[in-house]
Amino acid sequence: MIDRFWVGHSRFWIIPGTEEIPFVQTWPQVLKKRGILTLIWIAGAAVIAGIVILLH
């Protein structure tokens, strides 16, 4: 959230010569990344839970 509002809208963070380079991710990029990582974490937790159940 800080990146989106403070860094993304502040002229303080613009480095001369890099004005056209997007350095803050768009909302769709953020949501896609978080969605994919959520699925990966859920799958990893399921695998670990399965291993724990098999060991007990």
CHARMM-style PDB file with segment names, atoms N, HN, CA, C and O in Angstrom:
ATOM      1  N   MET     1       0.822  -1.192   0.000  1.00  0.00      PROA
ATOM      2  CA  MET     1       0.000   0.000   0.000  1.00  0.00      PROA
ATOM      3  C   MET     1       0.869   1.260   0.000  1.00  0.00      PROA
ATOM      4  O   MET     1       0.549   2.240  -0.673  1.00  0.00      PROA
ATOM      5  N   ILE     2       1.951   1.229   0.746  1.00  0.00      PROA
ATOM      6  HN  ILE     2       2.210   0.434   1.293  1.00  0.00      PROA
ATOM      7  CA  ILE     2       2.820   2.409   0.802  1.00  0.00      PROA
ATOM      8  C   ILE     2       3.398   2.705  -0.578  1.00  0.00      PROA
ATOM      9  O   ILE     2       3.456   3.861  -0.997  1.00  0.00      PROA
ATOM     10  N   ASP     3       3.825   1.659  -1.281  1.00  0.00      PROA
ATOM     11  HN  ASP     3       3.778   0.720  -0.941  1.00  0.00      PROA
ATOM     12  CA  ASP     3       4.375   1.859  -2.629  1.00  0.00      PROA
ATOM     13  C   ASP     3       3.349   2.489  -3.560  1.00  0.00      PROA
ATOM     14  O   ASP     3       3.673   3.391  -4.333  1.00  0.00      PROA
ATOM     15  N   ARG     4       2.118   2.012  -3.485  1.00  0.00      PROA
ATOM     16  HN  ARG     4       1.855   1.279  -2.857  1.00  0.00      PROA
ATOM     17  CA  ARG     4       1.086   2.510  -4.393  1.00  0.00      PROA
ATOM     18  C   ARG     4       0.776   3.984  -4.156  1.00  0.00      PROA
ATOM     19  O   ARG     4       0.600   4.738  -5.113  1.00  0.00      PROA
ATOM     20  N   PHE     5       0.707   4.400  -2.905  1.00  0.00      PROA
ATOM     21  HN  PHE     5       0.850   3.788  -2.128  1.00  0.00      PROA
ATOM     22  CA  PHE     5       0.266   5.764  -2.609  1.00  0.00      PROA
ATOM     23  C   PHE     5       1.415   6.755  -2.439  1.00  0.00      PROA
ATOM     24  O   PHE     5       1.344   7.874  -2.947  1.00  0.00      PROA
ATOM     25  N   TRP     6       2.459   6.362  -1.741  1.00  0.00      PROA
ATOM     26  HN  TRP     6       2.516   5.452  -1.328  1.00  0.00      PROA
ATOM     27  CA  TRP     6       3.530   7.310  -1.450  1.00  0.00      PROA
ATOM     28  C   TRP     6       4.545   7.344  -2.590  1.00  0.00      PROA
ATOM     29  O   TRP     6       4.780   8.393  -3.189  1.00  0.00      PROA
ATOM     30  N   VAL     7       5.137   6.207  -2.882  1.00  0.00      PROA
ATOM     31  HN  VAL     7       4.946   5.355  -2.396  1.00  0.00      PROA
ATOM     32  CA  VAL     7       6.165   6.149  -3.917  1.00  0.00      PROA
ATOM     33  C   VAL     7       5.550   6.347  -5.298  1.00  0.00      PROA
ATOM     34  O   VAL     7       6.135   7.024  -6.144  1.00  0.00      PROA
ATOM     35  N   GLY     8       4.378   5.764  -5.534  1.00  0.00      PROA
ATOM     36  HN  GLY     8       3.903   5.214  -4.847  1.00  0.00      PROA
ATOM     37  CA  GLY     8       3.754   5.833  -6.850  1.00  0.00      PROA
ATOM     38  C   GLY     8       3.247   7.204  -7.238  1.00  0.00      PROA
ATOM     39  O   GLY     8       3.121   7.496  -8.428  1.00  0.00      PROA
ATOM     40  N   HSD     9       2.952   8.058  -6.267  1.00  0.00      PROA
ATOM     41  HN  HSD     9       3.054   7.821  -5.301  1.00  0.00      PROA
ATOM     42  CA  HSD     9       2.380   9.366  -6.574  1.00  0.00      PROA
ATOM     43  C   HSD     9       3.257  10.536  -6.153  1.00  0.00      PROA
ATOM     44  O   HSD     9       2.842  11.689  -6.270  1.00  0.00      PROA
ATOM     45  N   SER    10       4.456  10.261  -5.666  1.00  0.00      PROA
ATOM     46  HN  SER    10       4.793   9.324  -5.570  1.00  0.00      PROA
ATOM     47  CA  SER    10       5.338  11.320  -5.193  1.00  0.00      PROA
ATOM     48  C   SER    10       6.381  11.652  -6.257  1.00  0.00      PROA
ATOM     49  O   SER    10       6.954  10.749  -6.867  1.00  0.00      PROA
ATOM     50  N   ARG    11       6.622  12.910  -6.475  1.00  0.00      PROA
ATOM     51  HN  ARG    11       6.156  13.643  -5.979  1.00  0.00      PROA
ATOM     52  CA  ARG    11       7.665  13.340  -7.423  1.00  0.00      PROA
ATOM     53  C   ARG    11       9.055  13.209  -6.800  1.00  0.00      PROA
ATOM     54  O   ARG    11      10.054  13.272  -7.516  1.00  0.00      PROA
ATOM     55  N   PHE    12       9.135  13.031  -5.495  1.00  0.00      PROA
ATOM     56  HN  PHE    12       8.323  12.980  -4.913  1.00  0.00      PROA
ATOM     57  CA  PHE    12      10.417  12.903  -4.798  1.00  0.00      PROA
ATOM     58  C   PHE    12      11.204  11.686  -5.290  1.00  0.00      PROA
ATOM     59  O   PHE    12      12.433  11.725  -5.349  1.00  0.00      PROA
ATOM     60  N   TRP    13      10.499  10.607  -5.644  1.00  0.00      PROA
ATOM     61  HN  TRP    13       9.501  10.576  -5.597  1.00  0.00      PROA
ATOM     62  CA  TRP    13      11.146   9.341  -5.978  1.00  0.00      PROA
ATOM     63  C   TRP    13      11.521   9.209  -7.443  1.00  0.00      PROA
ATOM     64  O   TRP    13      12.044   8.166  -7.838  1.00  0.00      PROA
ATOM     65  N   ILE    14      11.280  10.214  -8.260  1.00  0.00      PROA
ATOM     66  HN  ILE    14      10.856  11.061  -7.940  1.00  0.00      PROA
ATOM     67  CA  ILE    14      11.615  10.119  -9.682  1.00  0.00      PROA
ATOM     68  C   ILE    14      13.095  10.437  -9.886  1.00  0.00      PROA
ATOM     69  O   ILE    14      13.579  11.504  -9.507  1.00  0.00      PROA
ATOM     70  N   ILE    15      13.790   9.495 -10.489  1.00  0.00      PROA
ATOM     71  HN  ILE    15      13.396   8.629 -10.798  1.00  0.00      PROA
ATOM     72  CA  ILE    15      15.207   9.657 -10.789  1.00  0.00      PROA
ATOM     73  C   ILE    15      15.303  10.219 -12.203  1.00  0.00      PROA
ATOM     74  O   ILE    15      14.673   9.688 -13.118  1.00  0.00      PROA
ATOM     75  N   PRO    16      16.085  11.289 -12.401  1.00  0.00      PROA
ATOM     76  CA  PRO    16      16.199  11.873 -13.736  1.00  0.00      PROA
ATOM     77  C   PRO    16      16.604  10.827 -14.787  1.00  0.00      PROA
ATOM     78  O   PRO    16      17.554  10.068 -14.592  1.00  0.00      PROA
ATOM     79  N   GLY    17      15.870  10.805 -15.892  1.00  0.00      PROA
ATOM     80  HN  GLY    17      15.099  11.421 -16.051  1.00  0.00      PROA
ATOM     81  CA  GLY    17      16.145   9.864 -16.965  1.00  0.00      PROA
ATOM     82  C   GLY    17      15.325   8.577 -16.882  1.00  0.00      PROA
ATOM     83  O   GLY    17      15.355   7.767 -17.808  1.00  0.00      PROA
ATOM     84  N   THR    18      14.595   8.380 -15.783  1.00  0.00      PROA
ATOM     85  HN  THR    18      14.571   9.038 -15.031  1.00  0.00      PROA
ATOM     86  CA  THR    18      13.799   7.158 -15.625  1.00  0.00      PROA
ATOM     87  C   THR    18      12.313   7.460 -15.471  1.00  0.00      PROA
ATOM     88  O   THR    18      11.573   6.663 -14.895  1.00  0.00      PROA
ATOM     89  N   GLU    19      11.882   8.588 -15.974  1.00  0.00      PROA
ATOM     90  HN  GLU    19      12.483   9.236 -16.442  1.00  0.00      PROA
ATOM     91  CA  GLU    19      10.494   9.008 -15.785  1.00  0.00      PROA
ATOM     92  C   GLU    19       9.491   8.049 -16.409  1.00  0.00      PROA
ATOM     93  O   GLU    19       8.379   7.907 -15.899  1.00  0.00      PROA
ATOM     94  N   GLU    20       9.859   7.389 -17.500  1.00  0.00      PROA
ATOM     95  HN  GLU    20      10.762   7.504 -17.914  1.00  0.00      PROA
ATOM     96  CA  GLU    20       8.924   6.526 -18.230  1.00  0.00      PROA
ATOM     97  C   GLU    20       8.945   5.076 -17.756  1.00  0.00      PROA
ATOM     98  O   GLU    20       8.133   4.273 -18.216  1.00  0.00      PROA
ATOM     99  N   ILE    21       9.853   4.722 -16.846  1.00  0.00      PROA
ATOM    100  HN  ILE    21      10.512   5.374 -16.472  1.00  0.00      PROA
ATOM    101  CA  ILE    21       9.963   3.344 -16.377  1.00  0.00      PROA
ATOM    102  C   ILE    21       8.985   3.126 -15.222  1.00  0.00      PROA
ATOM    103  O   ILE    21       9.077   3.815 -14.206  1.00  0.00      PROA
ATOM    104  N   PRO    22       8.044   2.174 -15.359  1.00  0.00      PROA
ATOM    105  CA  PRO    22       7.122   1.913 -14.254  1.00  0.00      PROA
ATOM    106  C   PRO    22       7.834   1.131 -13.146  1.00  0.00      PROA
ATOM    107  O   PRO    22       8.328   0.029 -13.385  1.00  0.00      PROA
ATOM    108  N   PHE    23       7.888   1.684 -11.963  1.00  0.00      PROA
ATOM    109  HN  PHE    23       7.486   2.579 -11.768  1.00  0.00      PROA
ATOM    110  CA  PHE    23       8.579   1.016 -10.863  1.00  0.00      PROA
ATOM    111  C   PHE    23       7.616   0.578  -9.768  1.00  0.00      PROA
ATOM    112  O   PHE    23       8.036   0.008  -8.761  1.00  0.00      PROA
ATOM    113  N   VAL    24       6.335   0.840  -9.957  1.00  0.00      PROA
ATOM    114  HN  VAL    24       5.994   1.304 -10.775  1.00  0.00      PROA
ATOM    115  CA  VAL    24       5.318   0.373  -9.024  1.00  0.00      PROA
ATOM    116  C   VAL    24       4.395  -0.556  -9.803  1.00  0.00      PROA
ATOM    117  O   VAL    24       3.918  -0.205 -10.882  1.00  0.00      PROA
ATOM    118  N   GLN    25       4.144  -1.747  -9.253  1.00  0.00      PROA
ATOM    119  HN  GLN    25       4.532  -2.033  -8.377  1.00  0.00      PROA
ATOM    120  CA  GLN    25       3.295  -2.709  -9.944  1.00  0.00      PROA
ATOM    121  C   GLN    25       1.852  -2.217  -9.988  1.00  0.00      PROA
ATOM    122  O   GLN    25       1.387  -1.523  -9.085  1.00  0.00      PROA
ATOM    123  N   THR    26       1.157  -2.591 -11.055  1.00  0.00      PROA
ATOM    124  HN  THR    26       1.535  -3.156 -11.789  1.00  0.00      PROA
ATOM    125  CA  THR    26      -0.254  -2.244 -11.171  1.00  0.00      PROA
ATOM    126  C   THR    26      -1.063  -3.176 -10.276  1.00  0.00      PROA
ATOM    127  O   THR    26      -0.573  -4.221  -9.849  1.00  0.00      PROA
ATOM    128  N   TRP    27      -2.319  -2.786  -9.994  1.00  0.00      PROA
ATOM    129  HN  TRP    27      -2.718  -1.937 -10.341  1.00  0.00      PROA
ATOM    130  CA  TRP    27      -3.177  -3.624  -9.142  1.00  0.00      PROA
ATOM    131  C   TRP    27      -3.373  -5.016  -9.728  1.00  0.00      PROA
ATOM    132  O   TRP    27      -3.304  -5.990  -8.978  1.00  0.00      PROA
ATOM    133  N   PRO    28      -3.617  -5.163 -11.039  1.00  0.00      PROA
ATOM    134  CA  PRO    28      -3.749  -6.526 -11.577  1.00  0.00      PROA
ATOM    135  C   PRO    28      -2.483  -7.371 -11.388  1.00  0.00      PROA
ATOM    136  O   PRO    28      -2.573  -8.570 -11.125  1.00  0.00      PROA
ATOM    137  N   GLN    29      -1.307  -6.753 -11.521  1.00  0.00      PROA
ATOM    138  HN  GLN    29      -1.233  -5.779 -11.735  1.00  0.00      PROA
ATOM    139  CA  GLN    29      -0.056  -7.482 -11.300  1.00  0.00      PROA
ATOM    140  C   GLN    29       0.051  -7.948  -9.849  1.00  0.00      PROA
ATOM    141  O   GLN    29       0.434  -9.087  -9.585  1.00  0.00      PROA
ATOM    142  N   VAL    30      -0.285  -7.073  -8.923  1.00  0.00      PROA
ATOM    143  HN  VAL    30      -0.597  -6.148  -9.137  1.00  0.00      PROA
ATOM    144  CA  VAL    30      -0.212  -7.405  -7.497  1.00  0.00      PROA
ATOM    145  C   VAL    30      -1.190  -8.523  -7.168  1.00  0.00      PROA
ATOM    146  O   VAL    30      -0.826  -9.476  -6.479  1.00  0.00      PROA
ATOM    147  N   LEU    31      -2.428  -8.421  -7.652  1.00  0.00      PROA
ATOM    148  HN  LEU    31      -2.724  -7.647  -8.212  1.00  0.00      PROA
ATOM    149  CA  LEU    31      -3.438  -9.434  -7.351  1.00  0.00      PROA
ATOM    150  C   LEU    31      -3.090 -10.788  -7.972  1.00  0.00      PROA
ATOM    151  O   LEU    31      -3.310 -11.829  -7.354  1.00  0.00      PROA
ATOM    152  N   LYS    32      -2.547 -10.775  -9.193  1.00  0.00      PROA
ATOM    153  HN  LYS    32      -2.369  -9.929  -9.695  1.00  0.00      PROA
ATOM    154  CA  LYS    32      -2.148 -12.025  -9.834  1.00  0.00      PROA
ATOM    155  C   LYS    32      -1.022 -12.692  -9.049  1.00  0.00      PROA
ATOM    156  O   LYS    32      -1.059 -13.897  -8.802  1.00  0.00      PROA
ATOM    157  N   LYS    33      -0.033 -11.911  -8.662  1.00  0.00      PROA
ATOM    158  HN  LYS    33      -0.003 -10.932  -8.863  1.00  0.00      PROA
ATOM    159  CA  LYS    33       1.097 -12.447  -7.913  1.00  0.00      PROA
ATOM    160  C   LYS    33       0.633 -13.016  -6.573  1.00  0.00      PROA
ATOM    161  O   LYS    33       1.041 -14.114  -6.194  1.00  0.00      PROA
ATOM    162  N   ARG    34      -0.206 -12.285  -5.860  1.00  0.00      PROA
ATOM    163  HN  ARG    34      -0.537 -11.393  -6.168  1.00  0.00      PROA
ATOM    164  CA  ARG    34      -0.692 -12.760  -4.563  1.00  0.00      PROA
ATOM    165  C   ARG    34      -1.577 -13.978  -4.706  1.00  0.00      PROA
ATOM    166  O   ARG    34      -1.530 -14.873  -3.861  1.00  0.00      PROA
ATOM    167  N   GLY    35      -2.390 -14.036  -5.762  1.00  0.00      PROA
ATOM    168  HN  GLY    35      -2.428 -13.309  -6.448  1.00  0.00      PROA
ATOM    169  CA  GLY    35      -3.241 -15.203  -5.991  1.00  0.00      PROA
ATOM    170  C   GLY    35      -2.428 -16.458  -6.243  1.00  0.00      PROA
ATOM    171  O   GLY    35      -2.706 -17.515  -5.677  1.00  0.00      PROA
ATOM    172  N   ILE    36      -1.416 -16.335  -7.100  1.00  0.00      PROA
ATOM    173  HN  ILE    36      -1.190 -15.476  -7.560  1.00  0.00      PROA
ATOM    174  CA  ILE    36      -0.557 -17.487  -7.411  1.00  0.00      PROA
ATOM    175  C   ILE    36       0.206 -17.926  -6.171  1.00  0.00      PROA
ATOM    176  O   ILE    36       0.291 -19.122  -5.890  1.00  0.00      PROA
ATOM    177  N   LEU    37       0.758 -16.981  -5.430  1.00  0.00      PROA
ATOM    178  HN  LEU    37       0.689 -16.010  -5.659  1.00  0.00      PROA
ATOM    179  CA  LEU    37       1.508 -17.343  -4.229  1.00  0.00      PROA
ATOM    180  C   LEU    37       0.604 -17.963  -3.164  1.00  0.00      PROA
ATOM    181  O   LEU    37       1.039 -18.845  -2.424  1.00  0.00      PROA
ATOM    182  N   THR    38      -0.642 -17.514  -3.080  1.00  0.00      PROA
ATOM    183  HN  THR    38      -0.996 -16.798  -3.681  1.00  0.00      PROA
ATOM    184  CA  THR    38      -1.582 -18.106  -2.137  1.00  0.00      PROA
ATOM    185  C   THR    38      -1.809 -19.577  -2.472  1.00  0.00      PROA
ATOM    186  O   THR    38      -1.805 -20.427  -1.582  1.00  0.00      PROA
ATOM    187  N   LEU    39      -2.008 -19.876  -3.750  1.00  0.00      PROA
ATOM    188  HN  LEU    39      -2.012 -19.186  -4.473  1.00  0.00      PROA
ATOM    189  CA  LEU    39      -2.200 -21.267  -4.152  1.00  0.00      PROA
ATOM    190  C   LEU    39      -0.969 -22.123  -3.867  1.00  0.00      PROA
ATOM    191  O   LEU    39      -1.093 -23.275  -3.450  1.00  0.00      PROA
ATOM    192  N   ILE    40       0.209 -21.564  -4.089  1.00  0.00      PROA
ATOM    193  HN  ILE    40       0.310 -20.629  -4.428  1.00  0.00      PROA
ATOM    194  CA  ILE    40       1.447 -22.298  -3.816  1.00  0.00      PROA
ATOM    195  C   ILE    40       1.577 -22.585  -2.322  1.00  0.00      PROA
ATOM    196  O   ILE    40       1.939 -23.697  -1.935  1.00  0.00      PROA
ATOM    197  N   TRP    41       1.286 -21.594  -1.482  1.00  0.00      PROA
ATOM    198  HN  TRP    41       0.993 -20.692  -1.796  1.00  0.00      PROA
ATOM    199  CA  TRP    41       1.366 -21.791  -0.025  1.00  0.00      PROA
ATOM    200  C   TRP    41       0.353 -22.819   0.457  1.00  0.00      PROA
ATOM    201  O   TRP    41       0.666 -23.634   1.324  1.00  0.00      PROA
ATOM    202  N   ILE    42      -0.857 -22.790  -0.093  1.00  0.00      PROA
ATOM    203  HN  ILE    42      -1.111 -22.128  -0.798  1.00  0.00      PROA
ATOM    204  CA  ILE    42      -1.880 -23.765   0.293  1.00  0.00      PROA
ATOM    205  C   ILE    42      -1.447 -25.181  -0.107  1.00  0.00      PROA
ATOM    206  O   ILE    42      -1.596 -26.122   0.673  1.00  0.00      PROA
ATOM    207  N   ALA    43      -0.921 -25.325  -1.306  1.00  0.00      PROA
ATOM    208  HN  ALA    43      -0.800 -24.561  -1.940  1.00  0.00      PROA
ATOM    209  CA  ALA    43      -0.451 -26.635  -1.761  1.00  0.00      PROA
ATOM    210  C   ALA    43       0.708 -27.126  -0.889  1.00  0.00      PROA
ATOM    211  O   ALA    43       0.754 -28.299  -0.518  1.00  0.00      PROA
ATOM    212  N   GLY    44       1.623 -26.245  -0.570  1.00  0.00      PROA
ATOM    213  HN  GLY    44       1.586 -25.292  -0.871  1.00  0.00      PROA
ATOM    214  CA  GLY    44       2.751 -26.618   0.288  1.00  0.00      PROA
ATOM    215  C   GLY    44       2.294 -27.025   1.679  1.00  0.00      PROA
ATOM    216  O   GLY    44       2.805 -27.991   2.246  1.00  0.00      PROA
ATOM    217  N   ALA    45       1.331 -26.289   2.231  1.00  0.00      PROA
ATOM    218  HN  ALA    45       0.917 -25.504   1.770  1.00  0.00      PROA
ATOM    219  CA  ALA    45       0.804 -26.621   3.552  1.00  0.00      PROA
ATOM    220  C   ALA    45       0.096 -27.977   3.525  1.00  0.00      PROA
ATOM    221  O   ALA    45       0.198 -28.748   4.479  1.00  0.00      PROA
ATOM    222  N   ALA    46      -0.623 -28.269   2.433  1.00  0.00      PROA
ATOM    223  HN  ALA    46      -0.705 -27.643   1.658  1.00  0.00      PROA
ATOM    224  CA  ALA    46      -1.304 -29.560   2.315  1.00  0.00      PROA
ATOM    225  C   ALA    46      -0.301 -30.708   2.253  1.00  0.00      PROA
ATOM    226  O   ALA    46      -0.518 -31.755   2.863  1.00  0.00      PROA
ATOM    227  N   VAL    47       0.785 -30.520   1.529  1.00  0.00      PROA
ATOM    228  HN  VAL    47       0.962 -29.670   1.034  1.00  0.00      PROA
ATOM    229  CA  VAL    47       1.827 -31.548   1.446  1.00  0.00      PROA
ATOM    230  C   VAL    47       2.455 -31.784   2.814  1.00  0.00      PROA
ATOM    231  O   VAL    47       2.633 -32.930   3.228  1.00  0.00      PROA
ATOM    232  N   ILE    48       2.788 -30.719   3.506  1.00  0.00      PROA
ATOM    233  HN  ILE    48       2.643 -29.788   3.170  1.00  0.00      PROA
ATOM    234  CA  ILE    48       3.390 -30.860   4.832  1.00  0.00      PROA
ATOM    235  C   ILE    48       2.416 -31.499   5.806  1.00  0.00      PROA
ATOM    236  O   ILE    48       2.811 -32.343   6.611  1.00  0.00      PROA
ATOM    237  N   ALA    49       1.133 -31.102   5.745  1.00  0.00      PROA
ATOM    238  HN  ALA    49       0.813 -30.416   5.092  1.00  0.00      PROA
ATOM    239  CA  ALA    49       0.128 -31.716   6.616  1.00  0.00      PROA
ATOM    240  C   ALA    49      -0.008 -33.201   6.331  1.00  0.00      PROA
ATOM    241  O   ALA    49      -0.160 -33.997   7.257  1.00  0.00      PROA
ATOM    242  N   GLY    50       0.046 -33.587   5.058  1.00  0.00      PROA
ATOM    243  HN  GLY    50       0.170 -32.940   4.306  1.00  0.00      PROA
ATOM    244  CA  GLY    50      -0.025 -34.997   4.697  1.00  0.00      PROA
ATOM    245  C   GLY    50       1.151 -35.785   5.234  1.00  0.00      PROA
ATOM    246  O   GLY    50       0.985 -36.912   5.700  1.00  0.00      PROA
ATOM    247  N   ILE    51       2.334 -35.204   5.174  1.00  0.00      PROA
ATOM    248  HN  ILE    51       2.468 -34.288   4.796  1.00  0.00      PROA
ATOM    249  CA  ILE    51       3.528 -35.864   5.713  1.00  0.00      PROA
ATOM    250  C   ILE    51       3.400 -36.029   7.222  1.00  0.00      PROA
ATOM    251  O   ILE    51       3.722 -37.089   7.759  1.00  0.00      PROA
ATOM    252  N   VAL    52       2.936 -34.997   7.906  1.00  0.00      PROA
ATOM    253  HN  VAL    52       2.675 -34.136   7.469  1.00  0.00      PROA
ATOM    254  CA  VAL    52       2.778 -35.066   9.362  1.00  0.00      PROA
ATOM    255  C   VAL    52       1.762 -36.146   9.740  1.00  0.00      PROA
ATOM    256  O   VAL    52       1.979 -36.898  10.690  1.00  0.00      PROA
ATOM    257  N   ILE    53       0.657 -36.223   9.000  1.00  0.00      PROA
ATOM    258  HN  ILE    53       0.480 -35.612   8.228  1.00  0.00      PROA
ATOM    259  CA  ILE    53      -0.358 -37.239   9.286  1.00  0.00      PROA
ATOM    260  C   ILE    53       0.207 -38.650   9.058  1.00  0.00      PROA
ATOM    261  O   ILE    53      -0.074 -39.556   9.844  1.00  0.00      PROA
ATOM    262  N   LEU    54       0.982 -38.844   8.013  1.00  0.00      PROA
ATOM    263  HN  LEU    54       1.210 -38.109   7.375  1.00  0.00      PROA
ATOM    264  CA  LEU    54       1.576 -40.157   7.751  1.00  0.00      PROA
ATOM    265  C   LEU    54       2.584 -40.555   8.827  1.00  0.00      PROA
ATOM    266  O   LEU    54       2.736 -41.740   9.120  1.00  0.00      PROA
ATOM    267  N   LEU    55       3.260 -39.597   9.407  1.00  0.00      PROA
ATOM    268  HN  LEU    55       3.136 -38.634   9.169  1.00  0.00      PROA
ATOM    269  CA  LEU    55       4.271 -39.897  10.427  1.00  0.00      PROA
ATOM    270  C   LEU    55       3.659 -40.194  11.789  1.00  0.00      PROA
ATOM    271  O   LEU    55       4.304 -40.808  12.638  1.00  0.00      PROA
ATOM    272  N   HSD    56       2.438 -39.769  12.002  1.00  0.00      PROA
ATOM    273  HN  HSD    56       1.913 -39.270  11.312  1.00  0.00      PROA
ATOM    274  CA  HSD    56       1.813 -40.008  13.307  1.00  0.00      PROA
ATOM    275  C   HSD    56       0.888 -41.137  13.188  1.00  0.00      PROA
ATOM    276  OT1 HSD    56       0.248 -41.517  14.168  1.00  0.00      PROA
TER     277      HSD     56
END
